């Protein structure tokens, strides 16, 4: 049985076993934790995950890949979930504080990260292979052009590490871009703020990143706080994560009709 790479699913299958083992070694889940593999493809990560994690859940949308994984690893009885990860109800299948790993389709990596943020209590850790450019943006600090929406949102809730770079030659078919492995570990203590408020302020601020926040955020109303006027003269890329949290707390939402 073969799994053909499908362009519409953005599939580029990892074929280097050394890199696969290196990725799996970054997953620090204890033996009894729930581990979720996103998009196993031809199972190169799966073969190393199964002996280490007895509660492995595999989420795959591709019919061929689902059949391949079920047949190849039948004796190890993995929980194969045949669905689109973005539509998956993880609260129905796994316990909180699960560990996620996968070679993500590059065209949906950002929506997957927003899914992590919207299901925060279920995501203890994630180790993901993504496009290098996206990994650099996520791991970026304030002040540069790479720093953006995901840098702030993921950086508030997770400790982020850019682990290593991966060349196109270790994939079939090889992508036209460099790849990278990045890890997220949920922070132990963060202030409990409204995620919708934080996401709104960050998105609106960066959507017009060349403008000062006075202009970029003019559609939003904020309560007064000591740093407000100083913030309004800066651009979004100049604010730290903590600065955006202050703005999110001060945002005065319009009452619902």
N, C-alpha and C positions, 0 to 999 in steps of 0.2 A: 504494500500500500504506500502511495506517495502523497505528499501534500504540495500542491503546486502553489507558488507564490502568486497572490492576486493583487493586481495593481490597485483596484478600488478599495482594498482593505489596507493598503500601505504596507504590505508584508515584505520584510527583508529578513530572512532567517539567519540567525547566528550559526556558524559552522565550526568555530574554533572552540574545542573542548577546554583548553586552558583558560580562556576568558570566561567561559561558562562556569567553571569551577571557582574562578576568582569572584564572580558575581555572587554565586551561592554562598561563598564563605563570608560575605558581608552581611548576610541575614543573621541577626543575632538572636533569633527566636528560641526560647526554651522548647524542649521536646514536646510539651503538652499544649503549646500555644496553637492557635489557628494561623495558618499561613496560606496566603492567596497568591497564586500565580496568574498573572494577567496575560492572556494570549500565548499559550505554550508553543504554537506552531508545530515544529517537528520534535518537540520534547527535549531539546538539548539541555535546558535548565531542569526540566522535570526529572530527568534520570538521576540528577544529583540531589534534588530536593526531597524526593520520596524516601530515601533511606534515612534522612535526617529529621523529617517532620511527619509525625503520624497523623496530623490533622491538616492535610494538604487539600486545598480547594482550588480547582483549576477552572478558570472562566474563559471561555472561547466562543466566538461567534461563527467561525468558519466550520462548515459541515465536515469537510475533509480532515481538518485538524482534530476535531472532536472524535471522529471515528478512529483516526490514527492513534491518538493518545489512549483511548479506551481499549483498543486492541493491543497496543505495544506494552502497556503497563497494567494489563488486566489482572495479573496475579497479585499486584500490590494495592488494588482496590482504591484508587484515588477518587475523590468526589469531583467528577467532571460536570460542570454547569454549562449547559449549551445556551448561551445568551450573549447579548451585547453588554459589555461591562458598564457602559454608561446608563443602561436601563436596569441593571441588576439591583435587587433589593437585598443588600448585604445584611440588613438587620434581620432578615428571615433565615439566613444561612450560617452566619458566623457570630462569635462572641465579641464583645468589645476588646480593645487592645490587641488586634490582630496585626500580622506582619505581611506586607505586600512586596512582590517582586515581579519583574517582567521586562522583556524587551518590547517596549511600547511602540505601537504604530505612530510614526512621527506626526501624522496629520491629526491625531486626536490626543496627543500628550497633554496639552493644556486643559481640555475638558476633563481628562482623567484627574488632573491635579485639583481642579475645582470640585470634583466628586469627593476627593480626599477631604477637602476643607469642609464640605457640607456634611460629611459623615465622620467628623473628627474623633469621636469617642471610639470608633472602630479601628482607627489607624494609629497604631503605636509606632510603626516604622515602615518605611518603604525604600526599596533599592530598585532603581529604574535605569534602563538604558534608553537614552533619548538623543535627539539631534544635539550636537555639541553647542551650537549657537544658543539653543534654548537653555541648556544646562548652565552656560556662562551667564545668561541673563538672570536665571533663578538665583545663582550664587553671588550675584553682584552686590557690592556695597553702594551706598548713596553717593551721588556726585558724578556718576558716569552715564554714558548713553545706554549702557546695557541694563541699568537699574530701572525696574518697572513694576508693573502690577503684581506679577507673581513673586518678584523679589520681596515685596512688602508683605503680601498676604501669607505666603508660605513661610517667610522668615519670621513672622510673628509667632506662629504656632509650632514651628519645627526648627530644630538645629539642622542646618543644611551643610553637606560636604560634597564638594566636587571630587569624586574618587579617582577616576582615570579616563584618559582619552582612548577611543577605539577607532581604528582605521576602517575604511570601506571594504578592504580586501578580505575581511573575516566574515562577510555576509554573502548569502546567495538569494537573489542577485545583489551585487554591491550597490549601495545607495550612492548618490552623487555628492553626499556631504559627509563630514566627519561626525562621529558619534561620541557619546560620553556616558559614563555611569555616574549617577548622582544619588545620594542617600538623604533621607529625611528621618529624623527621630523627634517625635513629639516632645515638646518642652514640658518639664514637670510642673512648673508654676507659671501661668500667664493670667493676667487680669481678665475677668469674665466680662467681655464687652459684646455688643451686638454685632455679629459677623456681617449682617446685611448692611449696617451702617458703615463699617470699615470698608467693605467691598465697594460700596457706592462712592464714598469719598475718594478712595484710591483710584477707581476707574475713571471718575469724572476728572480728577486731577491730572492723570497721565494721558487722557484722551486728547488734551491740548497741551502737551508737555513743553512746548516752546513759549507758552504764555505764563505770566506770573499767576499765582493761585488766585489773586484778586479777580482776574478775568476768567481763568479756567473754572473756578468754583462759583461764579456769579449766580448760577441757577440754584445754589444751595444757601440756606440761612444757618448761621452759627451763633450760638450764645457767646458772650464775651468770656475770654480767659486771658491770662497775662501775656502769652506769646502770640496772640491772634494777629495783631497788626504786623509783627515781624514776619510771621509765616506768609501773610498775604503778599509780601513783596518778593517772595522766593518762587522758584519753579518747583514742580513736583519732585524732580530728581535730586533736589537739594535737601529734602526733608528725610529725616531718619524714620525708621519704623515707629519708634516711640512718638515722634511728632505726628504721624498719621493717626495714631491711637488717640492723641489729644483732640485732633480735629473730629474724629469719628464720635467721640464722647460729647463734643460740643454741637454736633449737627442737630438742628431742630427740624425733625421731619414734619412735613405737612400732614395734618390729621386726615385720616381716610374718610372719604365721603360716605 
